[in-house]
Amino acid sequence: MSEYNPGTTPAPTLPVSIETLQSVLAHMLPADADDGDLYLEHSSSESLALEEGRVKHVSASTHQGMGARVIKGEAAGHAFTDRLDTSALLEAGKSARAIAQSGQNRTPIAIHDVSAPALYQAINPAESVSFSERKTLLEELDALARSIDPRVKQVFANVSSSFSDIHIIRMDGAAIHDARPLVRLNVSVVVEHNGKRETGSAGGGGRFSLSRLIDGDEAKRLVQEAVRLALLGLDAHDAPAGTMPVVLGPGWPGILLHEAIGHGLEGDFNRKGTSVFADKMGKRVAAKGITVVDDGTIAERRGSLSIDDEGTTTHRTTLIEDGILTGYLMDKQNARLMGMTPTGNGRRESYAHPVLPRMTNTFMLAGNDKPADIIASLDRGIYAVNFGGGQVDITSGKFVFTTSEAYYVENGKIQHPVKGATLIGSGHEVLQKVSMIGNDLQLDPGVGTCGKGGQSVPVGVGLPTIRIDELTVGGTEA
């Protein structure tokens, strides 16, 4: 975990005058509105990418704007502008109101600062490391990868950072600020031996400065991991196919939990009755011992937020406790319509996007089993340590995931790595078939990005080692 000591966010100067914001709210919010807000954002991002031993791609971008939102019942009016002059802001507010089709004006609103807990430092991560230092880092990682093994033929590396300065003006005039740093480093290598080529990748990041990636050993570790995975592929056998027990390793395999189960616990799908978990509150949906939480309060994690994009402080929300469904992920609108409490999960990609209930850091809590005992319990099965791509039907939970690191296990012992293994199943059914839960919970290294409704947001996942008694494995073994 990080050494950062959370405090409270400062209350910096608003990018628009108080008088202008009050005027926009007055024109935007009708007296019968259930909710509404202004979302002002200024964001910058930078990225450097290395290929063939040289930094070939450099990008930098800045954007700013305001999103205006009016909510009445199930209707939500959202409009945005990338200009912060008074006329553009007023037009956006009036457009949001027209979309929501609401009536008479409400009384003038007094805007006032509201402090929020800070889970990360309000720093632009790019300012801690110069362009030349980032370039040197990538070149050193390229040299390191090639020095580890002569079979390394290509190296790709990317270092990126972003910084978003957010002001949310709530319907009651509460002005809430958040400054969000985000960094990520990815390394991918290609190895070749006797005409056979394999690829390995590794990455990491979080809400901290770029200097942490350069000053510590994390960048070197990622290179070593990428080379290890690529070389592992050279020795991999074709994966077996059929129905068999599967053990998922800790950490990144939690992406299966995120995709196949987490989305089905988001408020909008359950309010509309399209999730397999709709109307199952208080009922058993998983095996005993399984507890799943969504926690946006972990300092400096990629999926964490001091406040969500509606100004609600994030929470640690227990979704499934000892196999019983106990919670959904809620934004303000869905919480109000369902008679529940917002959980700090209202998220949007930017000011130009509407709010949706989304995950933050979603993971299963640890159990009591030793990971070695879980693997030893397999007579014949697959031990999946890392995942690559996959496809998921969000509302049904049916999934197909491709493993990027997996092993064939027989008589309780790992026999050899396998390639081409895909895991096929349904999230809510898989939860019922978990029979062992490891004591080794890990969170992912900080690389997760979640897509929903055409929007992408950073997230975190996690998992202890678990045994699934029966799962369909698609393989390529003859």
Sequence and secondary structure as in RCSB ss.txt:
>XXXX:A:sequence
MSEYNPGTTPAPTLPVSIETLQSVLAHMLPADADDGDLYLEHSSSESLALEEGRVKHVSASTHQGMGARVIKGEA
AGHAFTDRLDTSALLEAGKSARAIAQSGQNRTPIAIHDVSAPALYQAINPAESVSFSERKTLLEELDALARSIDP
RVKQVFANVSSSFSDIHIIRMDGAAIHDARPLVRLNVSVVVEHNGKRETGSAGGGGRFSLSRLIDGDEAKRLVQE
AVRLALLGLDAHDAPAGTMPVVLGPGWPGILLHEAIGHGLEGDFNRKGTSVFADKMGKRVAAKGITVVDDGTIAE
RRGSLSIDDEGTTTHRTTLIEDGILTGYLMDKQNARLMGMTPTGNGRRESYAHPVLPRMTNTFMLAGNDKPADII
ASLDRGIYAVNFGGGQVDITSGKFVFTTSEAYYVENGKIQHPVKGATLIGSGHEVLQKVSMIGNDLQLDPGVGTC
GKGGQSVPVGVGLPTIRIDELTVGGTEA
>XXXX:A:secstr
      EE      SS HHHHHHHHHHH BTT SEEEEEEEEEEEEEEEEETTEEEEEEEEEEEEEEEEEEETTE
EEEEEES  SHHHHHHHHHHHHHHHT  SB      EE   EESS    GGGGS HHHHHHHHHHHHHHHHHH T
TEEEEEEEEEEEEEEEEEEETTSEEEEEEEEEEEEEEEEEEEETTEEEEEEEEEEESS THHHHHSSHHHHHHHH
HHHHHHHHHT EE   EEEEEEE SSTTHHHHIIIIIGGGBHHHHHTT STTTT TTSB S TT  EEEE  STT
 TT  SB TTS B  EEEEEETTEE   B  HHHHHHHT    S EE SSTTS  EE  SEEEE   SB HHHHH
HT SEEEEEEEEEEEEE TTT EEEEEEEEEEEEETTEEEEEEES EEEEEHHHHHHTEEEEBS  EE  S  EE
EETTEEEE EEEE  EEEEEEEEE    
